[in-house]
Amino acid sequence: MHDQIISVLQLLHHHSWLAMDFILSALFYFTKQADFFTV
């Protein structure tokens, strides 16, 4: 169980740049949508 948690953490750490890229693109998309709706 402990090894499973460590492997999951390592996986998340390895793919953290993908997660960050996804989050940033999502934020960019939603801010663009917000600008569109405020206009």
C-alpha positions as CSV (number, residue, x, y, z in Angstrom):
1,M,0.0,0.0,0.0
2,H,2.8,2.4,0.9
3,D,4.7,1.5,-2.2
4,Q,1.5,2.2,-4.2
5,I,1.2,5.7,-2.8
6,I,4.9,6.4,-3.5
7,S,4.5,5.2,-7.1
8,V,1.4,7.4,-7.6
9,L,3.3,10.4,-6.2
10,Q,6.2,9.7,-8.5
11,L,3.8,9.4,-11.5
12,L,2.2,12.7,-10.5
13,H,5.6,14.4,-10.1
14,H,6.7,13.1,-13.5
15,H,3.5,14.3,-15.3
16,S,3.1,17.5,-13.2
17,W,4.2,19.6,-16.2
18,L,1.4,18.1,-18.3
19,A,-1.1,18.9,-15.5
20,M,0.2,22.5,-15.3
21,D,-0.1,22.9,-19.0
22,F,-3.6,21.6,-18.9
23,I,-4.6,23.9,-16.0
24,L,-3.0,26.9,-17.7
25,S,-4.8,26.2,-21.0
26,A,-8.1,25.7,-19.1
27,L,-7.6,29.0,-17.2
28,F,-6.8,30.8,-20.5
29,Y,-9.8,29.3,-22.2
30,F,-12.2,30.3,-19.3
31,T,-10.7,33.8,-19.1
32,K,-11.2,34.2,-22.9
33,Q,-14.8,33.0,-22.4
34,A,-15.3,35.4,-19.6
35,D,-14.0,38.3,-21.7
36,F,-16.4,37.2,-24.5
37,F,-19.4,37.2,-22.1
38,T,-18.5,40.6,-20.5
39,V,-18.3,42.3,-23.9
